Amino acid sequence: FDTVINKSICFGANAWYGFSSHLFKGTVNADIPVSKFKLNLSGGSDVVDLNNTEPVSHFVNSMYTLFERQNYEKLYQDKFAKATLSGRITGGWQASATAEWGDRRSLLNTNSYSVFHPEGHEFTSNNPFTPNNDAPLFPENQAFKITLRTTYDFSNKYETYPFGRRYLPSDYPTIGLTFTKGFKNIFGSDVDYDLISADISKKDISMGVFGRTSFYVGAGKFLNAKSLYYPDYKQFSGNQTLFYQNTLNSFLLLDYYRFSTASEYLEAHIEHNFSGFITNKIPLIRKLKLQEIVDFNYLSTPQLHNYMELGVGVQYLNFRVMYGRSFNSGGNANNGVRLGVSF
């Protein structure tokens, strides 16, 4: 909804302490209405995922750590201040501008406790590129960057309510353009880079009795990469556990960290939901009201070349079970079963 009248200011805060790491984490945030836009202010000290898409949840990683002795999530400390102004310019045109400063520091493992110790399972270091050597991934650094994002979804029709407008879905894809600039020597910043990217996406395209299709295609390039660190790389939403994020631009089997890039990339995702076209023709099975899912994921970077995934599965309400198999031009293949939940 686009709220017509909103004079409220929302505040939030959280705090956390690591008894093993002796690190205090505390963040605050506020949403402030500015005319028809929203200003979000946030800051504090946080421990965050090296992959900024946050592909593995803290809960799932904790369960794997405690019971399987596998620590997939890799973290770093970020003391930051951030401001984002966002809103609808007109019709289907939306935009946002974000300014962020951060003091980033690599973290090392501080605890090796697990409830069970399965044979062959050992904790890896907090550096995804040196799993057997807990060496810092990058030196402590400061970064000041500005990100500009704009999207257009061709939606000009809306419904009016007493508290705002609800724009109706468009029949056309949403087009997005993003530019991020890292500034050297501003507020002590050590980074100097320019990343431009574009994407196009559309969910639930009707195919009549054959179901519906969704797709996402994104591409980007670092025009300048004079000085940047791993948290500034382009990250991808991979998955290495049984549970995965059931989102349109996520992968089933991709490594969380190894294939992030500071160069150029092209990714594509397409998913087709047959909406029971096949299972509804099978006696007894049709009573379950299952939906058949087929998806294809693709990623190309200078390091990875051509990585592809093919997934098949079924969905019941918001829960799905998928079997995926991956291929790349280097000949390496992987496969596995994944469980996903969407809301």
C-alpha angles and dihedrals in degrees: 000000000000104000115224098197120022120151096159125113117208123208130191138176141174137187133197136174128201110214091194098041094034088222123145117212120194129159136174130194139180135193113211125183113232109185104297092339134079125233116204119194122187139161148146138098118312140172106223141176118270085227105068092205086068093219096177121050122230089239096053092045091049091053092050090047096050100039106023100030091232120128108194099164117086119198144192135186119253124186102191151165120203139178126187127184113192141162149115115301095191136322110331094351116105130169143178137192122201130189116189137176122190141177104209126195131178117239131213129211113272103180136042101187122136132161092227133025109207115198112269094014116118131161115259125217123268087251107084092202096054103038093170097044120058095212122148113269093213138001121259108279144165124232133191116186140163122211124196119193130180132175135184123195101174090239113143100149119091144167119234123224131174090258100040150305129300113205113217120234115270125234088225133072124266114247120205136188125189132184125185123188124191111204122213120220096005110126087349093303117172098193131094117176144121123212123184123183140169133197141182125197144165132182130210102005104185116241094178114234089356093069129240138306133214129188143180127190122181135173134176146165137201103235089188126018102168095136128006141128134222096274088059094056122106105263130202131212101248131165136215103162134073090259122064139180107263096216130131097248099043130110126226100215110010119129111255098231116005098082102046109127142212092192126052136316146184122199131177134182129184127177130183123196111197090197093218096314090138105025093048088066093057116086115240091004091071090063088068090062092220122178119217115226129198121177139175126199128189134185131178127183131153088259100041101034107187116002118174137180130193118195133184129181150118135266130209114191102312097338125090140180117207135184113205136187125190133204135180138181090260090066096245115138133187135180140185150145119264134193120208139182126199130191 
